[in-house]
Amino acid sequence: MAAEENVETTRFILNGAAVAVTAPPDERLSDSLRERLGARDVKIGCNAGDCGACSVLLDGQVVCACLTPTCKADGRRIETVAGLVATDLVAQALSGRFQDHGAAQCGFCTPGMMVASVALLRQEPEPDETAITRALGGVLCRCTGYRKIIDAVASVPAALADVGGPGHAGASIRRLDGAEKLAGTEAFGDDVAPPDTLEILVIRSPFPRAAFHFGDLEAWRAGQMGIEAVLTAADVPGRNVFGVIPPFADQPAFAEGIARFRGEAVAAVVGTPTTIRAFDPACFPVTWQELEAAETPAAAEATGAPLLHEARARNLMCKGLVVSGDAEAALAMADVTVEGRFTSGFVEHAYIEPEAGFAQVVDGRVEIHACTQAPVMDLESMEILLGMDRSAIRIVPTAVGGGFGSKLDISLQPYLALGAMKTGRPVRMAYSRTESMQSTTKRHPSDIRLRLGATRDGRISGCDFRGTFNTGAYASWGPTVANRVPVHASGPYRIADYRAEARAIHTNCPPAGAFRGFGVPQAAIALESLLDDLAEKVGIDPLDLRLRNALGNGVPTVCGQVFTQGVGIRACLEALRPAWEAERAAAEAFNRAAAGQLRRGVGLASGWYGCGNTSLPNPSTIKAGIRADGSIVLHQGAMDIGQGANTVITQLFATALGVPVAQVGLIGADTDVTPDAGKTSASRQTFVSGNAARLCGAALRAKVLRAVNASDQAALSVEAGAIIVDDGASRHRISLGQLAADGDGYVFASSGHYDPPTKPLDENGQGDPYAQFGYAAQLAVAEVDTSLGTVRLLRIVAAHDVGLAVNPLLVEGQIQGGVAQGIGMALMEEYIPGRTENLHDYLIPTVGDVPPIEPIIIEEPDAHGPYGAKGLGEHVLIPTTPAILNAIRNACGVRMTSVPVTPAKLAAALAGA
Amino acid sequence: MPYLVPTTLSEALTLLRDRRPTLLAGCTDVLPGQRQGCRIAELLDVTRLPELRGISQGPQGWRIGAAATWADIAAAPLPPAFDALRQAAREVGAIQIQNAGTIAGNICNASPAADGVPPLLALRAEVELASLAGRRHVALEDFITGVRRTTRAPDELVVALHMPRPLAGEGGAFVKLGTRSSLVISIAMVAAFVRIARDRIAEARVSVGACSPVARRLPSWEAELAGRNLDDVAGLKPDVAHLSGLSPIDDVRASAAYRIEAVRELCQRALARAVESAKGGADGR
């Protein structure tokens, strides 16, 4: 960094080597380590001591590098994860255990977890769970639900498949990209730019709704040292609009004239790192005029409310509807009815990696390296914004430090591209935690009214669902939520007479978009809560009531779709029965004996999730080749955001090809080299891209076999420069060096393409929206402190039908991680614009908030899934919140209808009960 | 030299008087509080001043050096009277914060939710300040005057905290209420100190944090507790009138009404645990 005055030279030992840093006195140790000393293994998640990702050892004690001015390290010894894993025996053993347990998913918190764990293990080689919880309480993880991390630190034996085995579909193997995550060498969005790259700072609206105008920007810029460019909507060469659903695309990269939510971008400055660090946004020449805002659907629908978008009357973005039979008539005839109104707020994804990336112009093409869940959708958005042909744009996804839906939408990609194009130099940017929270999408707040009827023997008779969803200022995935919710609001139950309507309303709030479940978790809260009310009214055990209504093979869904096979909800519910009966009895006994304020309860809930797009094309393509040297290359474009696509897609491909996973090398994702494997969303990668990988592997196998006219049963093995084909009758050796190579350098090449078979929904939502559903049922045991209104979870049992667990270890990790997010939604998470824009006011579960989670894997094979596999990523979360609410009700008799159930809310309800 | 790291107190006080640098101890609040674009020109790090380190007992009582970290306090061989402080030391943030954050930083930062303040109030801590003009001692309740405000003069440095010499039969407890298990800003917290003698409470001091601009003791309840039989402790809970010195607010963490009710409950629990601590039983948890 050039020309800095007021600097200080600090000397310390970094991972055993003497180093010196000359930096301003308030530079954070995390920044010095990353930018001046190349230690990019130290991750920055919040710059406030709230997440612990930047944990390092300072003279052996764990501290947050982001809180520590570099000067304070003078004369000290600093250890980071890269140094520890390279040289420290405790860390090396722990690294192996992390991989054996799948304790690193996205890997972004892993450096912090490892460093904090090493500090503990040096003191206590065999720590118990209390000690582990205390040692790791300062590091947030959003992927794993912490349980695998606890197991790894506690040296619990792992249940891996044989290390020397083929690792095919069904085998628990280590993640293929795990070693880099443990060593700290995985490159995330902020880890790819060279030091001293120009940086971008976005100027954002301080108001939910405001008019604004700029001063003379060019004159202003000319007077600023170190500001290389200013970017505004005027710099957008194409159309200044993006959106994940093209007919609804409505969001500008930079607002024009009016800002529609607090945190919306209006301009950006590009400058040297030193300039940007010292840049006070208040000096930017923009004048704001705050305007009346509509921050709730009620305000936005009121007569005279300002329209967010001219063409959307009363701020209604869209509606979704499913109608079958006659809900009103069935409710009127029902023996019992129950009803309720249920609300939820914004939920923030809170991945530990804030959005970050790097861009440069190479030979006239723009290259964007950034974290993303959807590289080809990014490309399509950038085509429109930049007004350039897609051949001139390259999206190179970095490793992704968690996504959960929000990194499906573009965020900083336009600023990176525009900055690189305008300055002609490479640029980088990383969102601060606050701007990540202010400006990226959230889970939709919901306001749901549900009426449910039943016959005396507990069969559902009539269901009327009306949901209003706050979709924020722009469309994002709001239309998807509006369409998905009515399809799923019935839960995995047979309901003949059904009406469900969901409406998405614009407000002056951040855009609500995709978040694990697309509105289905909110709908499940309403349904599963009322099912318990129904069970009580008709006097039937809640588990039996659900089983009585559960869908089965050949039974139509509310869309009239009939699955003749693969419906696994009954198996999930039955799997909970032992725990259900034991825990209900234990809770009753506890409460009978209870003298104090604690009461225990057990609750359960179901969920289902249609995998892939709703009645829309949803293809994936995977390609592969074999080089003359015998190396097998899989072009893997299905984004791994921590869930494990790199591993699962490879396992499915290797299974079809008939070679061990260890022999397959991966390239991608990169829009220049990997075909479109679609987006990582909607529980579709294992199912859709997995099928493409299976077809790709099978096609490659067929080509090899055909070359020697071997039978389908033949065994393949690859060695240097040759493939051996042995079909029992004969053994062929294909010498690869003699074959012609294609443009990619492959002597054999194939590709697989898969698009799930669906049928459109008619105006009543009747049709075949999905080729498969995944099914789930969970049980929660909660202890309520009736004096304080606090809830402590004791145990979660989670049964999930995944058709076939391609990698059971990763399935367990998905389940535990989804459950942890459900715990957060149930008990603590609510994003309030302007008030909870950091990770100490917005709370996500820490290690001590997640009880033991016991996954039960159900494998009801699906005819469409690869080897029977179904998607998993969303239904891991859907039942959790209602199961917890039902446990609270069972414990203390209070039906909570608004999440999160904070202590204050529960105490108020208890006082009124 | 923008980073000042004196090794003697007089050097530190001279720098403080002459240059008015930003004071730095554990640094858990300084950088997060920095706005985008604001740089700190000069830092004075007090953590390498020997006089500010250490936790020791003298004839007058206990002295905790200003730069003692929460981890130092949790590990120190403090008597049961300090149980509330030791328990608080293990509940501040998480271990990364406890390893860095200092006791004087906690009181000088003067957050209404500072976990260290209620235990120190219950211990009747005195703050020792030094400047080139000399030294002074001030009671903690007089030192913190409001949200982020103290009576520390710009040229003064907190050197240590002093607690009276412990007597037989003392104990303490700290109860923190938050929405999650670690890294959490308190909704409310209560520290209790008791001295017991002959099956009775001889003296009790109870203080409440996060329910007023500065943590407050509950003198009227304390007065009622004196002389109560230990067998009655489990049922003792302050009335709303005892909490009249509190002025909780509605915020994202909880409502004011909830805080008052929660504090009553927390007081009851803290008192019961403090009595256990004084009896030499468990550590109050």
HADDOCK unambig.tbl for C-alpha pairs under 7 A between the chains (distance, minus, plus):
assign (segid A and resid 6 and name CA) (segid B and resid 2 and name CA) 6.23 0.50 0.50
assign (segid A and resid 7 and name CA) (segid B and resid 2 and name CA) 6.70 0.50 0.50
assign (segid A and resid 8 and name CA) (segid B and resid 1 and name CA) 6.57 0.50 0.50
assign (segid A and resid 8 and name CA) (segid B and resid 2 and name CA) 6.46 0.50 0.50
assign (segid A and resid 8 and name CA) (segid B and resid 3 and name CA) 6.68 0.50 0.50
assign (segid A and resid 25 and name CA) (segid B and resid 2 and name CA) 5.84 0.50 0.50
assign (segid A and resid 25 and name CA) (segid B and resid 3 and name CA) 5.69 0.50 0.50
assign (segid A and resid 25 and name CA) (segid B and resid 42 and name CA) 6.74 0.50 0.50
assign (segid A and resid 25 and name CA) (segid B and resid 43 and name CA) 6.80 0.50 0.50
assign (segid A and resid 26 and name CA) (segid B and resid 40 and name CA) 5.95 0.50 0.50
assign (segid A and resid 47 and name CA) (segid B and resid 32 and name CA) 6.65 0.50 0.50
assign (segid A and resid 48 and name CA) (segid B and resid 32 and name CA) 4.84 0.50 0.50
assign (segid A and resid 50 and name CA) (segid B and resid 183 and name CA) 6.95 0.50 0.50
assign (segid A and resid 61 and name CA) (segid B and resid 99 and name CA) 6.79 0.50 0.50
assign (segid A and resid 62 and name CA) (segid B and resid 96 and name CA) 5.51 0.50 0.50
assign (segid A and resid 62 and name CA) (segid B and resid 99 and name CA) 6.99 0.50 0.50
assign (segid A and resid 63 and name CA) (segid B and resid 96 and name CA) 4.29 0.50 0.50
assign (segid A and resid 63 and name CA) (segid B and resid 97 and name CA) 6.83 0.50 0.50
assign (segid A and resid 63 and name CA) (segid B and resid 99 and name CA) 6.52 0.50 0.50
assign (segid A and resid 63 and name CA) (segid B and resid 100 and name CA) 6.70 0.50 0.50
assign (segid A and resid 64 and name CA) (segid B and resid 96 and name CA) 5.92 0.50 0.50
assign (segid A and resid 67 and name CA) (segid B and resid 27 and name CA) 6.22 0.50 0.50
assign (segid A and resid 67 and name CA) (segid B and resid 28 and name CA) 5.73 0.50 0.50
assign (segid A and resid 67 and name CA) (segid B and resid 31 and name CA) 6.02 0.50 0.50
assign (segid A and resid 68 and name CA) (segid B and resid 27 and name CA) 6.34 0.50 0.50
assign (segid A and resid 71 and name CA) (segid B and resid 3 and name CA) 6.81 0.50 0.50
assign (segid A and resid 135 and name CA) (segid B and resid 95 and name CA) 6.39 0.50 0.50
assign (segid A and resid 137 and name CA) (segid B and resid 94 and name CA) 5.78 0.50 0.50
assign (segid A and resid 137 and name CA) (segid B and resid 182 and name CA) 5.68 0.50 0.50
assign (segid A and resid 138 and name CA) (segid B and resid 94 and name CA) 4.71 0.50 0.50
assign (segid A and resid 138 and name CA) (segid B and resid 95 and name CA) 6.23 0.50 0.50
assign (segid A and resid 138 and name CA) (segid B and resid 96 and name CA) 6.43 0.50 0.50
assign (segid A and resid 138 and name CA) (segid B and resid 183 and name CA) 6.22 0.50 0.50
assign (segid A and resid 277 and name CA) (segid B and resid 37 and name CA) 5.85 0.50 0.50
assign (segid A and resid 278 and name CA) (segid B and resid 37 and name CA) 4.12 0.50 0.50
assign (segid A and resid 278 and name CA) (segid B and resid 38 and name CA) 6.28 0.50 0.50
assign (segid A and resid 278 and name CA) (segid B and resid 39 and name CA) 6.55 0.50 0.50
assign (segid A and resid 279 and name CA) (segid B and resid 36 and name CA) 6.85 0.50 0.50
assign (segid A and resid 279 and name CA) (segid B and resid 37 and name CA) 4.30 0.50 0.50
assign (segid A and resid 280 and name CA) (segid B and resid 36 and name CA) 5.94 0.50 0.50
assign (segid A and resid 280 and name CA) (segid B and resid 37 and name CA) 4.07 0.50 0.50
assign (segid A and resid 280 and name CA) (segid B and resid 38 and name CA) 6.91 0.50 0.50
assign (segid A and resid 787 and name CA) (segid B and resid 265 and name CA) 6.97 0.50 0.50
assign (segid A and resid 788 and name CA) (segid B and resid 262 and name CA) 5.81 0.50 0.50
assign (segid A and resid 828 and name CA) (segid B and resid 179 and name CA) 6.50 0.50 0.50
assign (segid A and resid 840 and name CA) (segid B and resid 184 and name CA) 6.74 0.50 0.50
assign (segid A and resid 845 and name CA) (segid B and resid 180 and name CA) 6.70 0.50 0.50
assign (segid A and resid 846 and name CA) (segid B and resid 181 and name CA) 6.75 0.50 0.50
assign (segid A and resid 846 and name CA) (segid B and resid 182 and name CA) 6.59 0.50 0.50
assign (segid A and resid 848 and name CA) (segid B and resid 181 and name CA) 5.48 0.50 0.50
assign (segid A and resid 849 and name CA) (segid B and resid 180 and name CA) 6.40 0.50 0.50
assign (segid A and resid 849 and name CA) (segid B and resid 181 and name CA) 5.93 0.50 0.50
assign (segid A and resid 902 and name CA) (segid B and resid 179 and name CA) 6.79 0.50 0.50
assign (segid A and resid 903 and name CA) (segid B and resid 179 and name CA) 6.93 0.50 0.50
assign (segid A and resid 904 and name CA) (segid B and resid 254 and name CA) 5.49 0.50 0.50
assign (segid A and resid 904 and name CA) (segid B and resid 255 and name CA) 6.59 0.50 0.50
assign (segid A and resid 904 and name CA) (segid B and resid 258 and name CA) 5.57 0.50 0.50
